[in-house]
Amino acid sequence: MIRKHSFRGVMAGFATSALAMAISAQAFAGTVTTDGADLVIKTKGGLEVATTDKEFSFKLGGKLQWDATNFDGLQAAGQNKPFDDTFNTYIRRGEIGLEGVAYKDWGWGVRLSYDGFADGTDIDRAYITYTGLDVVDVTVGRFGVDYGLENTTSSSWITAIERPFMYDFLHGDEDAQFGVNVKHSGDNYGFMAQVATYDVSDNNNNYESDGNDELFGYTLRAHWAPYLNGTDVIHLAANYHDSSSDDDRARARTRLGIRSDDDQRLTFANVAVADKDSEWLLESGAQFGSFRAAAEYFQRSISGETAGGLDSDADLSGYTAQVSYMFGAARGYKGSDGKWDKPTDMKGTWEVFARYESTDIDSDANAIPGDLAGLDNADFIGDISAANMNDEFTASAMVVGVNYFATPAVRMSLNYVDYEVDNIDTTGQVNGKDVQDDGKAIVGRLQYVF
């Protein structure tokens, strides 16, 4: 069982341990020796220690992200003053982790992570990788999955502050609770297959099938860069995921790219007893010089029944497209992983971008909740509902922003988000305020990576 602790307590414990180690080093300083190959110690971008023969290594690193958000409209429906201006500040991510290599072919990693919207702090990475087979690398444990271009890219180096909200509607991008991942890659391509269980508290009711066995989802990804010359690249990829539903609940929910203290999400489909839940995702991207463009498209199909046995289905499809320009530098690209990486220069480097995305959700009337925002409680009068239960929803957003990479460790970002949802009943009220179907947000972030 993974135990959860407060972020303050964990970080205090880590700081105490670090201080004790520093005092000990001062008290007993002397000649440092090794019983094997010579050591190489790097302190740029974390602490890394490795033997010169590359048989053993470990690296300590992490990140902190502080966010501030001012938003209004539909995503502020659950605030004390519904739909009005709302200002929130929070720690978006706090991570500290170790990873390394033992006996050359055995990789490992463990990470302690704090998410301001999860229940405290937990170990979200704990895995072992074997690379001695030449043909494939095998990873076992708890890890993140390569799925989608923006999702595969580290949260430290994604373009906008938040990934496209279409990933809210996908299940294949979720981290594995426990799984086996097999990957074969070359300089400009890769193939991945994965079988894993997931933290299903967000989408389903339970962890087990009718036969008391854990439910395993299946994920595939293939990527290829037909052109790769330095940082100039054309990227193509395809992904597939099957959630292997066994009469579990499946939902289609989104935050519309806006985080807040109450973590409000809109639910456009809630299939209580799902027997099918599968999706696929296509990726494309290109970069030439400082200019970069990318687009992704997905489809997801959920079918099943209500708790009362009536048919309940939902079909989703959507896309995102973005362009960016980096002054005096370019984004790195990892051909073997099929993902964007940190900029080539991060000493006062600026980047500007624009992104548009749209997703259609076609749900049976039986699958559409009476209150899309979950406001049915004693504190609120009214709710957010569909204007037409037989029509589809369309959620769209335009995001523009600027990133400033002050140093390799410090990044500052500012985003403007303009969003809208079609098929919301705007004739109703929440606490006397007219329901809105759109809104805006300004989001800022300070990031430190080590």
Secondary structure, 3 states (H helix, E strand, C coil): CCCCECHHHHHHHHHHHHHHHHHHHHHCCCCCCCCCCCEEEECCCCEEEEECCCCCEEEEEEEEEEEEEEECHHHHCCCCCCCCCEEEEEEEEEEEEEEEEECCCEEEEEEEEEECCCCCEEEEEEEEEECCCCCCEEEEEECCCCCCHHHHCCCCCCCCCCCCHHHHHCCCCCCEEEEEEEEEECCCEEEEEEEEEECHHHCCCCCECCCCCECCEEEEEEEEEEEEECCEEEEEEEEEEECCCCCEEEEEEECCCCCCCCCCCEEEEEEEEEEEEEEEEEEEEEEECCEEEEEEEEEEEEEEECCCCCEEEEEEEEEEEEEEEECCCCEEEECCCCEEEEECCCCCEEEEEEEEEEEEEEECHHHCCCCCCCCCCCCCCCCCCECCCCCCEEEEEEEEEEEEECCCCEEEEEEEEEEEEECECCCCEECCEECCCEEEEEEEEEEEEC
